[in-house]
């Protein structure tokens, strides 16, 4: 009963978060395409907040808390949830791998022999908040078991995206700062495993020190959120709840209702007048659009179907492949992580970033439309089938 109540609260929270995210996205789009565009750009890009432009403060610092929350969710899933055993994890993990490989291949096919090839990482992610919010809208038309599959899929997607950031967006590493960061991380792990410290401010302060050191080492600072999550106690020592559980309960509202909406507002101000004159820029647009809206569902459905037919993974009982396909269409909503990736990849060119964001928003809309169409088709054929049976009787 307790788990059921927690599930209902989670669904309502995610739905509200998605609505807020949508409002911030539409607001940013509206302002950026109005007479207030100059004011918007000045506040976001020229206004310095603690000696940082506002967009950098949100993208590099506040997103630390988002990645910490993602890291805690991944850790909880690995230790206690759907990734805690090979049997539980294999099906959604295979789906997630397919949902990463196929979009990347589609993007590369569009962008081979261009300067945009590094953007292959943009269409590989699923936005958990937006995707679950869309699932909530369609919840009466999709198998409820598919939600758990979608969540696990998105968590694995995030893990892969984090690995991509760590590998491809790190250059000219300052070994000294990185070494000190490793020492701080060791101290945090010792505090957890040896001294059983459950003081939350201690870990948050240690995490902020990690953020500073990782930033100075030239590794992308948001990785520090994942590193901190590794150090957090996952089981209670003296208290009733673990530090991991308490942090999740407090961080989730902050990231869902503050960080992500702010991120959306700052990064969704896309000019709909796409006037870039760069050669082959249409390839970049179509690579992202089709990578997300076509590559995601194709990769997830194809990999899960083939691997289950080969009996290499076990499909969860009660979860049919049409439901998996519907969820895979929703997984084409890459919003937050995709925008984050495009900011990292093409930070040197505002026009390219603008084009990528336009492609990501187009893919989100196209994915929702496709989901609606296939749900309508399914229910149309079911109603026709019932009508035919009734006529025969």
C-alpha positions in Angstrom: 0.0 0.0 0.0 2.9 2.3 0.9 4.6 1.7 -2.5 1.3 2.3 -4.3 0.9 5.7 -2.6 4.5 6.5 -3.4 3.9 5.5 -7.0 0.8 7.8 -7.3 2.7 10.7 -5.7 5.6 10.1 -8.1 3.3 10.1 -11.1 1.5 13.3 -10.1 4.9 15.0 -9.3 6.3 14.0 -12.7 3.2 15.1 -14.5 3.3 18.6 -12.8 7.0 18.8 -13.5 6.4 18.1 -17.2 3.7 20.8 -17.4 6.1 23.3 -15.8 8.8 22.3 -18.2 6.4 22.8 -21.1 5.4 26.2 -19.9 9.0 27.3 -19.5 9.9 26.0 -23.0 6.9 27.7 -24.7 7.6 31.0 -22.7 11.3 31.0 -23.8 10.3 30.3 -27.5 7.7 33.0 -27.4 10.0 35.6 -25.9 12.9 34.7 -28.2 10.7 35.2 -31.2 9.2 38.5 -30.1 10.3 42.1 -29.7 11.8 41.1 -26.3 14.4 38.9 -27.9 17.2 41.4 -27.1 16.2 41.6 -23.5 16.1 37.8 -23.2 19.5 37.4 -24.8 21.0 40.1 -22.5 19.7 38.5 -19.3 20.7 35.0 -20.4 24.0 35.5 -22.1 25.4 38.9 -21.0 24.1 39.2 -17.4 26.9 37.9 -15.1 25.8 36.0 -12.1 28.7 35.5 -9.6 31.1 36.4 -12.4 29.4 33.8 -14.7 26.8 34.4 -17.5 23.4 33.2 -16.3 23.3 30.4 -18.8 26.7 29.1 -17.7 25.7 29.3 -14.0 22.6 27.1 -14.7 24.2 24.7 -17.2 27.5 24.2 -15.4 26.6 24.7 -11.7 22.9 24.1 -11.1 23.0 21.1 -13.4 25.4 19.6 -10.9 22.4 19.0 -8.6 20.5 17.4 -11.6 23.3 15.0 -12.3 23.6 14.3 -8.5 19.9 13.3 -8.5 20.4 11.2 -11.7 23.5 9.6 -10.1 21.5 8.7 -7.0 18.7 7.2 -9.1 21.2 5.1 -11.1 22.9 4.0 -7.8 19.5 3.0 -6.3 18.6 1.1 -9.4 21.9 -0.8 -9.5 21.8 -1.7 -5.8 18.1 -2.3 -5.1 16.1 -1.8 -8.3 15.7 -2.9 -11.9 19.4 -3.0 -12.5 20.3 -5.0 -9.4 20.5 -8.3 -11.3 21.3 -9.4 -14.8 17.9 -11.0 -15.2 16.0 -7.7 -14.2 18.4 -5.4 -16.1 19.0 -7.3 -19.3 15.8 -6.4 -21.2 15.7 -2.6 -20.6 19.5 -2.4 -20.9 19.4 -4.1 -24.4 16.6 -1.7 -25.4 18.6 1.3 -24.2 21.7 0.2 -26.1 19.6 -0.1 -29.2 18.1 3.3 -28.5 21.6 4.7 -28.4 23.3 2.9 -31.2 20.6 3.3 -33.9 20.1 7.1 -33.4 23.9 7.6 -33.5 24.2 5.6 -36.7 21.3 7.6 -38.3 23.0 10.8 -37.3 26.4 9.6 -38.7 24.7 8.6 -42.0 23.4 12.1 -42.4 26.5 13.8 -41.3 29.5 11.8 -42.6 32.1 13.9 -44.3 30.8 17.1 -42.5 32.2 19.1 -39.5 29.1 18.1 -37.5 30.0 14.4 -36.9 30.8 15.0 -33.2 27.1 15.7 -32.8 26.3 12.0 -32.8 25.8 12.2 -29.0 22.9 14.6 -29.3 20.1 12.2 -30.3 21.1 9.3 -28.0 19.3 10.5 -24.8 15.8 10.4 -23.4 14.4 13.2 -21.2 13.0 11.4 -18.1 10.8 14.3 -16.9 9.3 15.0 -20.3 8.9 11.4 -21.3 7.2 10.3 -18.1 5.0 13.4 -18.3 3.9 12.4 -21.8 3.4 8.8 -20.6 1.1 10.2 -17.8 -1.0 12.0 -20.5 -1.4 8.7 -22.4 -1.5 6.4 -19.2 -5.1 5.2 -19.9 -4.0 4.0 -23.4 -0.7 2.3 -22.7 0.1 -0.8 -20.6 1.0 0.6 -17.1 3.9 -1.9 -16.9 5.5 0.0 -19.7 6.2 2.9 -17.4 8.8 0.9 -15.4 10.4 -0.1 -18.7 10.5 3.6 -19.8 12.1 4.7 -16.5 14.8 2.0 -16.5 15.4 2.8 -20.2 15.9 6.5 -19.4 18.2 5.8 -16.5 20.5 3.6 -18.6 20.3 6.3 -21.3 21.5 8.9 -18.8 24.3 6.6 -17.7 25.5 6.2 -21.3 25.3 9.9 -21.9 27.3 10.6 -18.7 30.0 8.2 -20.0 30.0 10.0 -23.4 30.5 13.4 -21.6 33.3 12.0 -19.5 35.1 10.5 -22.6 34.4 13.0 -25.4 34.2 16.3 -23.6 37.4 16.3 -21.6 40.5 18.0 -22.9 43.8 19.3 -21.6 43.2 17.7 -18.2 44.9 19.4 -15.2 46.3 16.3 -13.4 47.0 18.2 -10.2 43.4 19.3 -9.7 42.1 15.9 -10.8 44.4 14.1 -8.3 43.1 16.4 -5.5 39.5 15.6 -6.6 40.2 11.9 -6.3 41.6 12.4 -2.8 38.5 14.3 -1.8 36.3 11.5 -3.2 38.3 8.9 -1.3 37.7 10.9 1.9 34.0 11.0 1.2 33.9 7.2 0.6 35.9 6.6 3.9 33.4 8.8 5.7 30.6 6.6 4.4 32.2 3.1 4.6 34.5 3.4 7.6 33.2 6.2 9.8 29.5 5.8 8.9 28.9 9.5 8.7 25.3 10.4 7.8 25.6 14.1 7.9 24.0 15.5 4.7 25.7 19.0 4.8 29.1 17.2 5.0 28.4 15.3 1.7 27.0 18.4 0.0 30.0 20.5 1.0 32.3 17.7 -0.2 30.4 17.6 -3.4 30.8 21.4 -4.0 34.5 21.0 -3.4 34.5 18.2 -5.9 32.6 20.4 -8.4 35.3 23.2 -8.0 38.2 20.8 -8.4 36.7 18.9 -11.4 35.9 22.3 -13.0 39.5 23.4 -12.5 40.8 20.1 -13.9 39.0 20.8 -17.3 36.7 17.8 -17.0 33.1 18.9 -17.3 32.0 19.9 -13.8 28.6 18.2 -13.9 30.4 14.9 -13.7 31.1 15.8 -10.1 27.4 15.1 -9.3 27.8 11.5 -10.4 31.1 11.1 -8.5 29.4 12.5 -5.3 26.5 10.0 -5.8 29.0 7.2 -5.7 30.1 8.3 -2.2 26.7 8.7 -0.7 25.6 6.0 1.9 22.9 3.9 0.3 22.0 2.0 3.5 21.1 3.6 6.9 23.6 3.2 9.7 21.8 4.9 12.6 18.9 6.7 11.1 15.7 5.1 9.7 16.3 6.4 6.2 19.6 6.3 4.3 21.3 9.5 3.2 20.6 8.4 -0.4 16.9 8.2 0.3 16.8 11.5 2.1 18.7 13.3 -0.6 16.5 11.9 -3.3 13.4 13.1 -1.5 14.8 16.6 -1.1 16.7 16.9 -4.4 13.9 15.6 -6.7 11.5 18.5 -6.1 14.4 21.0 -6.4 15.7 19.6 -9.7 12.2 18.9 -11.1 10.6 22.2 -10.2 13.6 24.6 -10.2 16.7 23.4 -12.0 15.1 21.7 -15.1 12.5 24.5 -15.7 15.3 27.1 -15.4 17.4 25.0 -17.7 14.5 24.8 -20.2 13.8 28.6 -20.0 17.5 29.5 -20.5 18.1 27.0 -23.3 14.8 26.9 -25.3 15.0 30.5 -26.5 15.4 29.3 -30.1 14.8 31.7 -33.0 12.4 30.0 -35.4 13.9 32.0 -38.2 16.6 29.5 -39.1 18.8 31.6 -41.4 22.2 29.9 -41.0 24.2 29.9 -44.2 26.5 27.0 -43.2 27.0 24.3 -45.8 25.2 21.0 -45.1 23.4 22.5 -42.0 20.3 20.7 -43.1 22.1 17.4 -42.6 22.6 18.3 -38.9 19.0 19.2 -38.5 17.7 15.9 -40.1 20.3 13.8 -38.3 19.0 15.0 -34.9 15.3 14.9 -35.9 15.3 11.4 -37.4 17.9 10.1 -34.9 15.5 10.9 -32.0 12.1 10.4 -33.5 12.9 7.4 -35.8 16.2 6.0 -34.5 15.0 5.8 -30.9 11.9 3.7 -31.4 13.6 1.6 -34.2 16.6 0.8 -32.0 14.7 0.1 -28.8 12.0 -2.1 -30.5 14.4 -3.9 -32.8 17.0 -4.8 -30.2 14.4 -5.9 -27.6 12.5 -8.0 -30.2 15.6 -9.7 -31.7 17.3 -10.4 -28.4 14.2 -11.8 -26.8 13.5 -14.0 -29.9 17.1 -15.3 -29.6 16.3 -16.0 -25.9 19.2 -13.8 -24.8 16.9 -11.6 -22.7 13.5 -12.2 -21.1 10.6 -9.9 -21.8 8.7 -9.0 -18.6 5.5 -10.8 -18.3 2.4 -8.8 -19.3 4.5 -6.4 -21.4 3.6 -6.8 -25.1 5.8 -5.5 -28.0 3.2 -2.9 -29.1 3.4 -1.3 -25.7 7.2 -1.4 -25.9 6.9 0.3 -29.3 4.6 3.0 -27.9 7.1 3.7 -25.1 10.0 3.7 -27.5 8.2 6.5 -29.5 7.9 8.5 -26.3 11.7 7.8 -25.7 12.3 10.0 -28.7 11.8 13.0 -26.5 15.4 13.9 -25.8 14.9 17.4 -24.6 17.1 18.2 -21.5 20.0 15.8 -22.1 20.0 16.4 -25.9 20.1 20.2 -25.4 22.8 19.8 -22.9 24.8 17.7 -25.4 24.4 20.2 -28.2 25.6 23.0 -25.9 28.7 21.0 -25.2 29.3 19.9 -28.8 28.8 23.2 -30.6 29.4 25.8 -27.8 31.7 27.6 -30.3 28.9 28.5 -32.7 25.6 30.1 -31.6 23.9 29.5 -34.9 24.6 25.7 -34.8 23.4 25.5 -31.2 20.2 27.3 -32.3 19.7 24.9 -35.2 20.3 21.8 -33.0 17.8 23.1 -30.4 15.2 23.6 -33.2 15.8 20.1 -34.3 15.4 18.7 -30.8 12.2 20.6 -30.2 10.9 19.4 -33.6 11.8 15.8 -32.6 9.9 16.2 -29.3 6.8 17.4 -31.1 7.1 14.7 -33.8 7.5 11.9 -31.2 4.3 13.1 -29.4 2.4 13.2 -32.7 3.6 9.7 -33.7 2.6 8.3 -30.2 -0.8 9.8 -30.6 -1.2 8.4 -34.1 -0.2 4.8 -33.2 -2.4 4.9 -30.0 -5.4 6.0 -32.2 -4.6 3.3 -34.8 -4.5 0.6 -32.1 -7.8 1.7 -30.5 -9.4 2.1 -34.0 -8.6 -1.5 -35.0 -9.6 -2.8 -31.6 -13.0 -1.1 -31.9 -13.4 -2.4 -35.5 -12.6 -5.9 -34.3 -15.2 -5.7 -31.5 -17.8 -4.3 -33.9 -17.2 -7.1 -36.4 -17.6 -9.7 -33.6 -20.8 -8.1 -32.4 -22.2 -8.0 -36.0 -21.3 -11.7 -36.4 -23.3 -12.6 -33.2 
